[in-house]
Amino acid sequence: MLRRQHEPAGYLLRHSMTLSEIPEEFARATHIPIAPPRMARLLSHMAKHDPDLDLIFQALSDPTRRGMLARIGPGAVPVSELARPTGMALPTILRHLSVLEAAQLIITEKQGRTRLCRARPDTLAATADWLADQRAQWEARTDRLETYVMTLMKDRQNGP
């Protein structure tokens, strides 16, 4: 436990304290906001997000990688064929492919002297499912907001 200079007299702050453990008076005196329980649940949910989604969206954020993924299609495509339309050097293409492979969007395999890339549609399907869930949640929220606004407008029209 240590006492900091900006703390009001009589308050000690441990490094391991969470916001919910800080007394309200201390929070008011030091202007540290206390997260309401609903916000704490949201922050907790955000902390538990799927790290694979981060890799997937990072991989898909680059137009070159999206183009490569589109060219792969259902079959196996040689790396040289993926590199041809981009005009990029082979090491740059290999770096893009390693990002796609790390995100599990593609699988690469060597056949003789040729490296082939295959798409992994299961990863894209899982990402599409996640996006569909997010869309459903936000549509439900906007529907509730619309209902609330309509109620407010009716109350305003009817008068006090």
N, C-alpha and C positions, 0 to 999 in steps of 0.2 A: 504494500500500500504506500502511496506517496501523495503528498499534497502539492498541488500546482499553484503557481502564483495567482492565477485568475480565479481560483476557487474561493467561494465565500468561506469565511472562518467556520471551522467545525465540520467541514466536509472532506472526506478522503475518497479518492477514486482509485480503484484497482484497475490494472491494465486488462484484466479478464472480465470486467463488468460488461454486461449487455445493456442496451438502452433501457430495457424494461426494469433493470435493477437500479437505475439512477433515480434518486428521489425527485419528485416533481419540483420542489423548491429549488433544488440544485439546477435542474433543467431550465427553470425560469430565470434564475440568476445568471446562468452562463449562456443562455440562448441556444441550448442544445435541444433540438426537437425530439419529442418522444413519439415513436411510431405507434399509431393506433393498432389494435389487434388485427384488423382487416389488412392493413398495410404489411404487418409482420407476416401474415399468411402468404401474401403475394410475393414478398421478398424471399420467403422460404421456398415457395414454388419455383421462383426464378433460379434459385441456387441449385435446384435439382434438375435443371434442364438437361437434355440429352446432348452430350458433347459431340456425338456423331453428327447431329444436325448442324453444329457449327462448322465442321469440316465439309459437309455437303454444300452448305450455302456459300462457304468460302470458295470452294471449287467451282460452283456455278456462277459466282460473281464475275468471273472473267469471260469476256465474249469469245476469246480464242478457245478456251476450254469448252464453252457451250457449243461452239461450232464443231470442235473435234468430236464431242459426244453425239452430236446430230449426225455426223458423217459415219460414225461407227455403225449405227443402226443395229439390225438383228444379227448380222454375221461378224466374222473376224476380219479386221482390216490391218494391213501392215503399217507400221509407224511411218515409213517413207511416204505412203499414200496420204496419211494424215498431215504430214509436214508440207507436202507439195503446194496446196493452195495458200498457205500462210506466208510463205517466203521467209520464214524464220530459220535460223540455224538449228541443226539437229540437237545440240545440247539444250537449247531453249525448249524445243518440243518435248524432249525427254523430261525436263523439269515440269512442264505442264501435265504430262502424263503421270508423273509421280504424284502430283497433287490429286488428280482424278483417282488414282489407285489408292492413295491414303484415305480418301473419302469413300472408298469402296463403290465407286461409280463404274469402274472398269476393272478388268482382270487382264494382265499381260502375260503372254507365254512365248517361249522361244521355240520356233520350229526350224531347225537347221540354222541358217544364217539370218533368218527373218524373225523379227519380233512382231507378234500379232496382238491386237487389242480387241477385247470383247466387252460389250456393255453388260452391266449387272442391273437388269430391270427391277429386281426385287428391292434394291436400295431406292430407286426412284419411286416405286410404288409406296414404300414406307413413308417417304417424304411427302408424297401426294396425300396420303392418309392424314399425316400430321397437319398439313395445310388445310385439308377439309375440316378437321376438328376445330382448328383455329377460326376458320370462316364461320362455322356453325355457332361457335361461342360469340363471335362479334355480331353476327346477325341477330342472335337472341338479345344481346345487349342493346343494339340499336332499336329493336322492336319494343323492348321495355321502355327505352327513352322516348320513343314516339308515343307510346301509350301515356306516359307521364306528361309529356308536353301537351297532348290533346286534352287530358284531364285539366291541366292548368288553364288552357285556353277556354274550355267550357266554363270553368269556375269564374274566370275573368268576365266572360260574356254575361253570365247569370248575375253578376254583381256581388257585393258583400253580403 
